[in-house]
Amino acid sequence: MDLQWALDFLKGMIKPVLALVVVLMAVILSYTQKLRLEGEMLYSILRAFIQLSIIGFVLQFIFTQGNALWIVLAYLFMVCVAGYTAGQRAKHVPRGKYVAGASILVGTAITMLLLVVLNVFPFTPRYIIPVAGMMVGNAMTVTGVTMKRLRDDIKIQMNLVETALALGATPRQATLQQVKRSLVIALSPVLDNAKTVGLISLPGAMTGLIMGGASPLEAIQLQIVVMNMLVGASTVSSIMSTYLCWPAFFTKAYQLETKVFSAE
């Protein structure tokens, strides 16, 4: 690794360190308002500081290698972390981490494959890794909310679902309304963000390009692509998670698995 690049990186960290003054402001406000979040705030910022510093060196290494294997490994690592995090949100869903990981993998892989085949992005680390990170992050959030909401809705309406099953409905038919509701709730923030992008906030990808010297028109073109891929990946991942959840919610006799819904 280029030592000069490492030195330049450390010099560039001066401004992020100075920006800690706004975190100090938040810590003081938390203390004065007795929120008891001071420790968590400091831990979160310290963890973000360390993680981003490490990933900076890792990405620099991967970019200089230009090897497809490193792209795949970095992508799979992001999917594993995202699957674990989304599974934690839906902790009462059996094998939730595996369900979330598989859903995120399918949704983001299909979307990324289409973008590469259509030559929207070249298959290089400098493009694929940031793009994959944005897709995986959004798919993680949407998948976790979908799984948790679906399980909670079925629990609330167990009598209704059991009545439908007793009348001969399949598990899919009996929980169709709960599935639709969980998908709508999970995908609504993504769609709302797409509706208001540029009007309320300038997204990170677009802002980064403009601050880096790119023309606003070039930044807008990229941001449109980013919003399209986020909607596509999030939708596929969330729908996939509902299909993978069903087997754990029902017995082989098409009855609700009560132990899944008994936990608080």
N, C-alpha and C positions, 0 to 999 in steps of 0.2 A: 504493500500500500504506500502511496506517495506521502512522505513525511511532511512535505510542504503543505499538502492539502489538509493534513491533520492540524498543523499550526494555524492555517487560515480558519479552520473550523472553530478552534478554540478562541481565536480573536473575534470571530463572529458571534460567539456566545456572550459577549459583553452586554449587548443590548438586551437579550432575553433575561439576563441576570438583573439588569436595571429595571426591567419591566415587572420584577417581583414586588415593586412598590404597590402595585394595584392589588396584589394578593394580600399584602400586609394590611391594606385598607379593608379588604373583606374580612380578614381575621379580626381586626379591631371591632368592626361592626358586629360580627358574630359574638364576640366577647361582651360587648356592651348590651346586646339584645338577649344575652344568655341563651343563645342557640346551641351552645356546646358543640359546634362544628369546627372549632379551631384546629384541633388535632387532625381531623379528616381532611380539612382543606390543605394543611401543610403536607400531609402524607400524599394526597392526590397530586399536588404540584411537584413534589420531590420525585414521585414515581414517574410522572409524565416527563420530567426533566431527564431522568436517567434513561427511560425507555426510548425517548426520541433521540437522545445522544447516541445510544448504542445502535439504533436502527439507521442513523445517518452513516455510520461507518459500514454497516452491513450493506446498505444500498450502494454505497460508493464501490464496495468490493464487487457486488453483483453486476453493476453497470460496466465496470471495467472488464469483467469476464465475458459478457455477451453470450453466455451459454444458455441454451434452452432448458437444460436440467435445473439450473438455478432459478429460472422463472417458475417452473413447475413446483419446485420445493418451497419457494417463498409463498406461492399461491396456496398450496396445501397447508402450510403452517397457518396462514391467515384463516383458512376455512376451519381448521381444528380449534383455534382459539375462539372464533366466532360461534362455532357449534357448542362449545363448552359454556360460553357466556349466555347464549340464548337458552340453552338447557337449564341453566341455573334460574333463569326467570320463570321457566315452566317446570319447576322442580317436581311437581306432583304428576307430571306426565311420565309414564314408564318409558325408560330408555330415551328420555327427552333429549339428552345431549347427542345421541346418535341420530335421532330423528331430525333434529335441527341441523346437525352437520351435513347429513345427506341432502336435506332440502336446500341448504345454502350452496352446496357443491353443484347440484343439478341446475339450480336457477342461474347461478353466476357463470358456470361453465358453458351452458347453452348460449347465454347472452354474449359472452366473450368470444365464443367460436364464431357466431354470426358476424360480430364486428370485425374479426380478423379475416374471415372469408370474403366479406364485402370490401375489404381493404380500407376500412374506416380508421383502423389503427394498425401500424406495423407490429409484427411479433418480435418486439425487442424489449429488454428489461425497462428501459426508460419510459416506455409507454404502457406496457401491460401491467406492471406491478402497481403503479398509482391507480390505474383504471380498475384493476381487480380489487384493490383496497377499498375504493369508494363503493363498489358494488357489494362486496362482502359485508362491509359495515352496515349498509342500509338493509341488506337481506337479513342480517343478524337481528336487527331491531324489529323488523316486520315479522320474522318467523317466531321470535320469542313471544311477541304480543299475540299473534294468531293462536299459538299452542295454548298459552295460558287462558286466553279468553274463551277458546272452544271448550276446554275442560271445565272452566268455571260456569259457563252457560249451561252445559249439559247437567252439571251438578245442581244448578238452581231449578232446572226444568226436568228433573229425573222422572217425575210422575207422568209428564206429557210424553217423554220419549218412551218410557216403558209401556204406556197405553198404545202408542203407535206400533211398537214391536209386537204387543199381544194381538193386535189386529192384523198382523201379517206383513208389516212394513219391514224392509231391509234396514240394516244400520244406516246406510246412506240416506234413505228416505226419511227415517225417523229423526235424523239430526241435520237435515238439510237447512233448516232455518238457522240453527245454531252456527253451522259452518258459514253460511252467508254473512251472518252478523259479525262473526269473528274476523272474516276477511275484510269486510267493509271498514270496521274499526281500525284494523291494522294498516290498511292501505291508505286510509284517509289522509294522514299526515304527509305521505309521499305525494299524493295527488294535489293536496293543498299547496305544498311547496312548489310543485310544477306550475300551478296556476298563478302564483304570486312572485315567482322568481324574477328578479330584476326590478320589481315594483317596490318590494319591501326591503329586500337584502340582495347584495351581490355575492353569489356563492364563492366558496373558497378557490375552486379551480379558475374561475374567471378573474377574481381579484388577484390571485397569484400571478397570472399571466400579465395582467395590466401593470402590476407593480414591478414585474420582471422586464418590462419594456415592450411587450407585444402590443399591437394595435387593438383598440377596443373591438373592432370588427372580427379579428381573429379570435379574441377571447370569447366573444358571443357565439361564434360558430362551434367552438369546442364545448362551451357550456350547454348548448342545445343537444349535442351528442351525449354529454354526461347525463342530462336529465332523461333523455330517452332510454339510456341503458339502465338507469336506476329504476325507472318505472317497470321496465321489462323484467329485470332480474328479481326485483322485490315481488312482483306478481307471481312469477313462476315458483319462487321459493315458498311463498306463503301458501299457495294452493297445494304444492307438493307436501308441505308439512301436515295439512289436514288429512290427506290420503294416508300418510304414514302413521298418523295418530290413531286412526280408527281401529286397527287390530288390537291395540292395548286397551281400548275402551269397552270392548265387547268380548264375551266368551264365545266359544265355538258354537254354542247353541243360540247365538244371536240374542244374548241377554247382557244387560249392563254389568260390567265388572265392578261391583260395588266397592271393593277395596281401593280402587283407583280414586273414587269420589268421596271416600270416608275421611281421608286426611285433610287437615286444615292448613 
